[in-house]
Amino acid sequence: MKRWNLIVVALCALCMAFSATTFAREAKKPENKYPHSTRQEPKVSMSPSDQTALNKAADLLNDGKDSQAQPYVEKVLGNAKASPYAQAFAHELLGGIHWNADKPDDAIAEYRKALELNALPNNTQFDLMYRLAQSQLQSEKYEDAIATLADWEKQSGAQTADELALKANAYYRVDKFQDAVDTMKKALAMSDKPNDSWMQILMGSYFELNQFDEAAAIVKAQLQKDPGNKKLLNQLSQIYIQADKPDQALQVLAKAKSDGLITTSDDYLQLAKLYALADKPKDGAAALKEGFDKNIVQGNYDTWKLQGDLCMQAEDDACAIDAYTKASAQAKDGNVDYQLGYLQYYAGNSAQAVEAFNRALSKGGLRQEGETYLLRGDAKNELGQGAAAQSDWQKAATYPSAKTMADQRLKAIKAGVKITRGKKN
């Protein structure tokens, strides 16, 4: 199955520009954000010189002066007598500097060093652990993010909607779609105002599990809040296509068209293809013609060939001939010219048919090469070019798909039977 094209942003407040807090200036003990943790609060202490250096670094970081902050951090890290607390805080600050400098691997390494020292207060320790998981997810280290979040839950004794949504995102990225569904549903149950991206993860996971009804239900719920959202409408139609429900997919986009939401080339092309899937090629051709007439759909090989295919299926030969003629000029193989020659021949235009078949054989890459020789022979025969027609039929007889019909023609000619144009298949 084609992987759902999902872009999730702003999940769980993934704002990774590092901001430091000047720890030494807190006037009172901060609120315990992790009351259920069994981790014992470590004793925090550092020398006055390390404290001064780290406070200065934190201030500079908060002012966006990372390059000026780094020497103060490195001064503490280079102090062999620095306390574990001072070292941990310095590693955390250095991780932030690396992250802001777009060095995610270095940032993650520093965050790990800070955590491994196990010297930060609970609030800081668990906040940093959560930031590590965010950094890992942002850096596409999805399995690491899952492991970090599991460790965060275990050590902090906490579980939040944001954290569960972050974990569900990571599960989705490693194709653990059922885990993503189960985890995201828990996140949604814990939140009064879930992020829209959470619903996208849930819907995408259902899609990958082939649970199309569930995926469609999510998109429908979102459309109730935002009925004019083209992205959601396209997603719903794609879900119905994957569920082999082309009529329902068509209903979605047909309504979008009536609401004035079909406005781009991609919109018109998708609508035309849906009409073809729903066995309504005439409507598809009309939709695509409207796109051409409005100069929204640009004429090129793909769009003209699609129009030709739709018109041919709708048995509008004049339209198909016009579209295939335009596509022929840009065709890299002879298949469109074969279709064009076929239509010209049965429209009674044998000379034009021969020209199209000549181009088809010259370009090559034909799926029906034997039939091309066969029909070119028929067209030449109608033009009174008997010897040339027999030559083409002899060539056609060397192809298994055309051999029987070619032999019949050659036998008839030998017997003096006049060959007339048959009915179009």
N, C-alpha and C positions, 0 to 999 in steps of 0.2 A: 504494500500500500504506500501511496505517496505520503510522505511525512507532512503533517500539518504545518503550514507556515505560520509560526507563532512568534511574535516579538512581544516580550513582556518588559515593561519599564516601571520604574518607581515601586517595585515590589518590596514591601516591608521597609519603606523609607531607606532605600539603598542610596543614601547620599554619602559618598565616601571621601569627600574632601575633609581632611583631618582637622579637628579643632581641639586644642588642648585647654585644660583647666589648670589654673595656677593653684595647686593643692595646698600650699602652705598658708594661704590667706583665709581659709574657711574659718568663720567665727564660731560655728557650732557644729556639732556632730551631725553628719548628713543622715537623712532617712534611710533605713535599711530597705533596699529595693528587693532583697532576696531573703525574706524571713524564713523560708522553708529550707534553706541550705544548711547542711550539716558541717560545712567547712568552718573551721575555727579561724576567727579573724587573726591575721598575723600582727605581730608588733611592728609598727612602722617607725623607723628612725633613720636619720642621715645627718651627716656633718653639716654645719652651717655653710661651708663653701659649696658643697654639692647642692644644698637647698637653694642657694642664691643662683647657681648656674642653671638649675632646672627651671626655677621660676622665670629667669630671664629668657630661657629657650621657649617656655610656654607662651610668654607674652609675645615674643617675636612670631611664633607660629600663628597665634591668634590674629596678628596683624598681617599675615601673609608673607612674612619675611623669612622663608624657610632657609635660604642659604646663610643668613646671618645666625639663625638658631642652631644650625648643625654643629658649629665648633663648640658651643656650650655643652651640647649633648655628648659629643665625642670626648670632651674633657672629663666628664663624669665616667664614661665607659673606660677611659684610659687610666682611671684612678684605681689601683689595685686594692685600696682600702675602702672603697665605696661600699655602703651597705647593700644587701640584696634588694631592699626596697628602692634605693636610689638607682641601682642598676636596672631593675625591672621598669621603673618609670622612664629611664633614659632609653631603653630598648623600645618602649611603646612610642615615645616621641620620635625616635629615629624611623620607626615603621611608618608613622604618619608622614614624615618628610619624604620617604621613598615613595609612598603611595601618591602623594601630590606631584611627584616628579615622574609619574607614570612608570614606576619600577615595581610592579605588583609582586613579583617573586621575592625581591629584597624586602618589601614591606611585610609579606607573610612570614618570612624567616625571622624578622625582628619581633613581630607579634608573638611568635612561638617562643622565642627566647625569653620574652617578658613573662609569658605564662608559665614556662617551665621553672622559673625562679620561685614561683608560688609565694611571692612576697607582697603582692598588692592587696589592698583591702577588698573585701568581697564585692562591693559595688563596682570597683574598678576592674577587678579580675574577671568578673562575669560579663561586664560590658565589653571588655576587650575580647573575650572569647567569642562573643556574639559578632563583634566587628570582624574577627578573623573569619568566621563562617561567611559573612557577607563578602569579604575580600576574595575568599576561595570561589564562591559562586560567580562573582564578577569576573574572575580570572579563568572561568570554565574548569575549575578543579572541583567537579560536582560531587564525586565520591568523598573527597576530603571534607567538603562542606557538610555532607550528611553526617559523617563521623563526628565532626566538631559540634554540630547541633545536638547530637545524641549525648555527647559528653557535657554540653552546656545544660541540658535538661537534668542529667543525673547529678551534676555537682551543685547546680543552683537550686534544684528543687522547684523550678519554675517551668511553666509552659504558657505561651501566649499565642494569640491569633497571628501576630506578625511572624513569630518564630516558626509556627506550623506552616504558614504560607510560604516562607522561605524554604523550608524543608520540602514542601510539595513541589516547588519550582525545581529544586535539585533533583528530586525523583523523576520529574518529567524529562529532564535533560539526559538522564541515563536510561531512558526507556522503561522505567519502573512505573508504568502508567496506573496500575491498580493501587500501588502505594501512594501515588500522587493524588488519586481520587479520594482515597480514604483520609489522607492527611489534610487535603484542602477542605473537605467537608467538615472536619473538626474545626479548622480555622474559621470557616464561615459561621459555624454554630456559635463560636465564641466572640464574634464581632458584630456590633450594631451597624457599622459603616464599612463593610468590606471594600477593598480596592477593586476597581473594575478588572484589573489585570489578574486578580485571583480567579474570577469567573472564566477568563480566557484560558488559564492553566487547566481548570476543571473541564471546560468544554473540549480543549485540545486533547486531554487525556482520554475522555470518553470517545472522541473521534478515533484515536489510535487503537482503542480497544474494540472498535467496530460497534460501539454502543451508540448508534446514531440517533435513536429516539431521545436518549438522555442529553446528547450534545445539542440536538435541535431545541429541546425544551429550555436549555440555558440561554441560547441565542434569542429565542422567542421572548423570554422574560426580559432580556435586555432591550429588545425592540419595543416592548410595551412602554419602556421609559424613554426611548429615543427612536421613534418610528422612522425617522428620516436618515438614519445612520447607514450609509451605503456599504461601509465595511462589514457591518453586521448582516446586511441583506445578502451580500456576496458570500459571506461565511455560511449563512443558512442554505443558500442555493447549492454551495459545494457539498454540504453535509447530505442534502437530498440526492445529489448526483452519486456520491459514494454509497448511499443506501439504495441505489438503483431505483430511485423514485423521480424520474425526469419530469413527470407531469407536475409534481409538487415544486420541484426546483423552478420550473417554468412559471408557475403561478406566482412565485415570489418575485421574479424579475419582471414578469408582465405587469404586475401591480406597481412595481417600482417605476416602470416606464410610464404608466398612466399617471403616476404622481410626479412625473418630471424629473426622475432621479437617474435616468439613463442618459448620461451626458458626455461620456468619454469613449474613445475608440475601443478600449477593453470592454466597456459596458455593452456596446453594440455587438461586438464579436462574441462575447459570452452568451448574450441573448440569442443570437442567430444559431449558435451551436446547440443551445438548449432546445430550440425549435426543431432542429434536425434530430436530436436524441428522442424527442417526443413525437417523432414521425409527422412533423408539420413543416416540411421544407418550404412550402409556399410562403408561410408566415415568416420563416427565417430569412428567405430571400428578400422579402419586403422590408424587414427590419434592417438588414444590411444595406439595402438600397437607400433607405432613409439616412443611414450613417454616411454613405457616399455623397448623397445629395446635399447634406448639411456641411460637407467638408470636414466632418469629424473623423471618419474612417478614411485613412489614406490608402490610395490604390497601390498595391504591390503584389508580388507573386502570390503570397499567402492569402491575402484578402480577396483578390480576383479569383483565385482557384476555389476558395470557399464559396464565393458567389456562384461560380460555375457549377460546383457540385450540388448546391442547394437548388439551383434552377433546373438542373438535369433531373434531380429526384422529383421535382415538382412537374416534370414533363413540359417545362417552358423552354423549348429548344432554342428559340431566338435569343432569349436571355442568356442561356448557357453558352451559346456560340460567341456572343459578344464578350462575356466574361473570360472564357477560355482564350479567346484571341488576345485579349489584353494580358493575360497571365503568360501566354506563350513567349512574349517578348523578353520576359525575365526568367524563363524556365531554364534550369540547368540540366534537365534530362528531357526525354521525349514523351513522357506519359500524358502531359496535358495536350500535346499536339495529337496524340493518338485519340484522346477523347474528342478533340475538336474535329479530327478527320472523320471519326465515326458519325458524329452529328451532322457534319456537312454532307456526307455520303447519303444518309437516310433523309436529308432534307432536299435531295435531288441536285446537290451542288458538287458533282463529281470532280470537276477541275480543282475546286478549292479543297476537296477532300484529298486529292493526290498531293497537293502542295503541303498540306498538314502532315500527311503520312511521310512525305520526304523529309520534313523537318524532324519528325519523331525518330526516324531511323538514323538520321545524321547526328542527332544529339545523343542517342543511345540511352542505356540504363532502363530499358523498357521491361515492364512486367508482362506485357502481352506482345512480344515481338512476332511470334507466329501469326497472331491475329492481325497485326499491322500489315504484314505481307499479304495476307489473305484479302483484307478489305481494300488494300491498294490495288490488288489485282482486279477486284470487283469494279472499283471506280474506273480503272483503265479500260476494262472490258466495255463499260457503258460509253466510254469516250471513243470506242472503236479501235482501241489499241490492243488487238487480240494477242499478238506475239508477246508483248510486254506483260499482258495480264497472265498468260500461261507461265511466263518466267517467274512472276511473283507467286503464283499458286504452287509451282514446283519448290520454291524456297519455303513456303508455308508448310508444305508437306513434310519437311524435315523436323518440324516441331510437334511433339506429341499432342499438345493442346489444340493444334489447328489441322493436324494430319487428315482426320476423317473428312472434314468439310473441303479441304483442298483436293483430296483424291476424288471426291464427288464431282467437283467442278471440272477437273481434268478429264474424268471419265465422260462427263456430259459433252464436253467440247469435242472429244474424240468421236463420240456417237453422233455429232451434228446437232445436239440439243441446244437451243438458245437459252442462255442463262439470264434470268431477270432478277431485279433487286427484290430481296425478301423483306420480311417485316423486321422492324427494329426490335431487338431483344428487350 
